[in-house]
Amino acid sequence: MTALPQFVCASANPGKVAEIQALLRGVVDLLPRPEAVPDVVEDADTLIGNARLKAAALVEATGLPALADDTGLEVSALCGAPGVHTARYAGEGCSDADNRHKMLGELTDAEDRTAAFRTVALALWPDGSEIAVEGVCAGTITTEERGAAGFGYDAIFAPDGGGGLTFSEMGVDAKHAVSHRGKAFRALLAELDRRS
């Protein structure tokens, strides 16, 4: 039996880590981010830049290959914002609830509530080689929060093809089937498979 390839997970977001682990289970041995590794300043102006910063910090700290991702929510009525600033939309140190509240407030009078989540998933090796892929999920920002599951903007994002349900109202498997993160990590697994 061949050992699974080992990667350190660059994310410290528990909701995101749980999703990544579920998507990679049985294919990749995903090691948790060491607690001693400090938060990475995500100051790149692109999703791939931020993913690369996070992965590089973990490779340097552990000497092992690392998996990182970065996600942006692009809202049509906000000219593509918050984009790369999605996690900090309501300001530094804000909560997921703060971000959702600000988003709903900004869109109070918006007729066009279309949006898309974009995730870049990146694998980086100690020799500097990398694989980067993208997953996109189009949908709509709802007028109110619905559902209790998930994290981030899940309670206000209804993906196209999801029957009008928000990510928070969908089961985990249904969400993974259509989500930006699900698409990105399935694409990454395909690239890893080609590399092996």
CORRANOR-V736943 format. One record per residue. RES is the residue in three letters. OMEGA is omega as a letter, one per 20 degrees, with the letter a starting at -180 (* if undefined). Layout:
# CORRANOR-V736943
res omega
RES OMEGA
RES OMEGA
This chain:
# CORRANOR-V736943
res omega
MET a
THR r
ALA r
LEU r
PRO a
GLN r
PHE r
VAL r
CYS a
ALA a
SER r
ALA r
ASN a
PRO r
GLY r
LYS a
VAL r
ALA r
GLU a
ILE r
GLN r
ALA a
LEU a
LEU a
ARG r
GLY a
VAL a
VAL r
ASP a
LEU r
LEU r
PRO r
ARG r
PRO a
GLU a
ALA a
VAL a
PRO r
ASP r
VAL r
VAL a
GLU a
ASP r
ALA a
ASP r
THR r
LEU a
ILE r
GLY r
ASN r
ALA a
ARG r
LEU a
LYS a
ALA a
ALA r
ALA a
LEU r
VAL a
GLU a
ALA a
THR a
GLY a
LEU r
PRO a
ALA r
LEU r
ALA r
ASP r
ASP a
THR r
GLY r
LEU a
GLU a
VAL a
SER a
ALA r
LEU r
CYS r
GLY r
ALA j
PRO r
GLY a
VAL a
HIS a
THR a
ALA a
ARG a
TYR a
ALA r
GLY r
GLU r
GLY a
CYS r
SER r
ASP a
ALA r
ASP a
ASN r
ARG a
HIS r
LYS a
MET a
LEU r
GLY r
GLU a
LEU a
THR a
ASP a
ALA r
GLU r
ASP a
ARG a
THR a
ALA r
ALA r
PHE r
ARG r
THR r
VAL r
ALA a
LEU r
ALA a
LEU r
TRP r
PRO r
ASP r
GLY r
SER a
GLU r
ILE r
ALA r
VAL a
GLU r
GLY a
VAL r
CYS r
ALA r
GLY a
THR r
ILE a
THR a
THR r
GLU r
GLU r
ARG r
GLY a
ALA a
ALA r
GLY a
PHE r
GLY a
TYR a
ASP a
ALA r
ILE a
PHE r
ALA a
PRO r
ASP r
GLY a
GLY r
GLY r
GLY r
LEU r
THR r
PHE a
SER a
GLU a
MET r
GLY a
VAL a
ASP r
ALA r
LYS a
HIS a
ALA a
VAL a
SER r
HIS a
ARG r
GLY r
LYS a
ALA a
PHE r
ARG r
ALA r
LEU r
LEU r
ALA r
GLU r
LEU r
ASP r
ARG a
ARG a
SER *
